[in-house]
Amino acid sequence: MNLSMLKSKLHRATVTDANLAYEGSISIDPVLIQAAELLPHERVEVYNCNNGARFATYVIPGKPGEICLNGAAARCVLPGDLVIIASYCTLDAEEAARHVPTVVMLDAANQVVPQRAAAVTGTHG
């Protein structure tokens, strides 16, 4: 049996921009991409805490501090909205039982919250 498990997430990222004219994706600060163990072009789910919108897109490296929704996804957010950006992986039952996702808590400036720095190493779920 294979299970779809949370791999990593950026928790409460602040949307900095929405660019409808871009062809699609989510631009994320490269430091945050690394902290959340994401890869460019990796599929992510985005959950908007402000309006309840939930949608999928893929990651591209952005500018420092940036969380920008591009293309059609730009219709689902406004700058200033708080979002959760989650990636998932498929594990067998044995792997899933040992799995601990990487959770990166962010402040309003899209910086890793210092007191939760341990979350970056996957110690919180």
Secondary structure by P-SEA (a helix, b strand, c coil): ccccccccccccccccbbbccccbbbbccaaaaaaacccccbbbbbbcccccccbbbbbbbbccccccccccccccccccbbbbbbbbbbbcaaaaaabbbbbbbbccccccccccccccccccc
